[in-house]
């Protein structure tokens, strides 16, 4: 679906949650769908709710909605809400990032809340 990014982050994320069928999720974020992008990272829009989204996204860019959770060690765990082959690839990239963060913090692999 297409969304207008000319609004604050909280307005866009809340609208996207409802429009995509995930109104019950507490925290969501976006990530570029370009898996070849170097340093692929979630945008962390949820950490700056009052800022305007257009300053963090590329015009006509393609992004994937993410569920955001925190494990026992405080590591952010991002899960793509895209059910496709690209969603599976993105999930693997994000799981590796979370595992790297856990190692960096001296926590066990896969420590979940």
C-alpha positions as CSV (number, residue, x, y, z in Angstrom):
1,X,0.0,0.0,0.0
2,X,1.0,3.6,-0.5
3,X,1.1,6.0,2.5
4,X,1.6,9.8,2.7
5,X,4.8,10.6,4.7
6,X,3.8,14.2,5.1
7,X,2.9,13.8,8.8
8,X,4.5,13.0,12.1
9,X,6.0,9.6,12.8
10,X,3.4,8.6,15.4
11,X,0.5,9.5,13.0
12,X,2.0,7.5,10.2
13,X,2.9,4.5,12.3
14,X,-0.5,4.3,14.0
15,X,-2.3,4.7,10.6
16,X,-0.1,1.9,9.1
17,X,-0.8,-0.4,12.0
18,X,-4.5,-0.1,11.5
19,X,-4.4,-0.1,7.7
20,X,-2.2,-3.3,7.6
21,X,-4.3,-5.1,10.2
22,X,-2.0,-4.9,13.2
23,X,-3.8,-2.4,15.5
24,X,-3.0,-4.5,18.6
25,X,0.8,-4.1,18.3
26,X,2.3,-1.6,20.7
27,X,5.4,-0.6,18.8
28,X,6.1,-0.8,15.1
29,X,8.8,0.7,12.8
30,X,9.8,0.8,9.2
31,X,12.8,-0.5,7.3
32,X,13.9,-0.2,3.7
33,X,12.9,-3.1,1.6
34,X,16.1,-2.8,-0.4
35,X,18.0,-5.8,0.9
36,X,21.2,-4.8,-0.9
37,X,21.4,-1.5,1.0
38,X,24.6,-1.3,3.0
39,X,24.0,-0.9,6.7
40,X,20.4,-1.9,6.5
41,X,18.8,-0.6,9.7
42,X,15.3,0.1,11.0
43,X,14.4,3.8,10.8
44,X,13.5,3.9,14.5
45,X,10.6,6.3,13.8
46,X,9.0,5.2,17.1
47,X,11.8,6.9,19.1
48,X,11.0,10.3,17.6
49,X,7.2,10.4,17.5
50,X,6.8,14.2,17.0
51,X,9.2,14.5,14.1
52,X,8.0,14.5,10.5
53,X,8.5,11.2,8.6
54,X,9.5,12.8,5.3
55,X,12.9,13.7,6.8
56,X,13.6,9.9,7.3
57,X,12.3,8.3,4.2
58,X,13.0,8.6,0.5
59,X,10.3,9.9,-1.8
60,X,8.7,6.9,-3.5
61,X,10.8,4.6,-1.4
62,X,9.6,1.1,-0.4
63,X,9.5,0.2,3.2
64,X,8.5,-2.8,5.3
65,X,6.5,-2.6,8.5
66,X,8.3,-4.1,11.5
67,X,7.0,-5.3,14.9
68,X,9.4,-4.0,17.7
69,X,10.0,-6.0,20.9
70,X,12.6,-5.9,23.5
71,X,14.2,-9.2,24.9
72,X,15.3,-9.8,28.5
73,X,18.6,-8.2,27.9
74,X,17.2,-5.0,26.5
75,X,18.1,-5.8,22.9
76,X,15.5,-4.5,20.3
77,X,14.1,-7.4,18.2
78,X,12.6,-6.4,14.9
79,X,10.2,-8.8,13.1
80,X,9.1,-7.9,9.5
81,X,5.3,-8.1,9.0
82,X,5.8,-9.1,5.4
83,X,4.8,-12.6,4.4
84,X,6.9,-13.2,1.3
85,X,10.3,-14.5,0.3
86,X,11.7,-11.0,0.8
87,X,10.1,-10.9,4.3
88,X,12.0,-14.2,5.1
89,X,15.3,-12.8,3.9
90,X,14.7,-9.6,5.9
91,X,13.8,-11.6,9.0
92,X,17.2,-13.4,8.7
93,X,19.1,-10.1,8.4
94,X,17.3,-8.7,11.5
95,X,17.8,-11.9,13.5
96,X,21.6,-11.8,12.8
97,X,21.7,-8.1,13.9
98,X,19.9,-8.9,17.1
99,X,22.3,-11.8,17.8
100,X,25.3,-9.5,17.1
101,X,23.8,-7.0,19.6
102,X,23.4,-9.7,22.2
103,X,27.0,-10.8,21.7
104,X,28.2,-7.3,22.0
105,X,26.3,-6.9,25.3
106,X,27.5,-10.3,26.5
107,X,24.0,-11.8,26.5
108,X,23.0,-15.3,25.4
109,X,21.7,-16.0,21.9
110,X,17.9,-15.7,21.5
111,X,17.2,-14.3,25.1
112,X,13.6,-13.4,24.7
113,X,11.1,-11.8,27.1
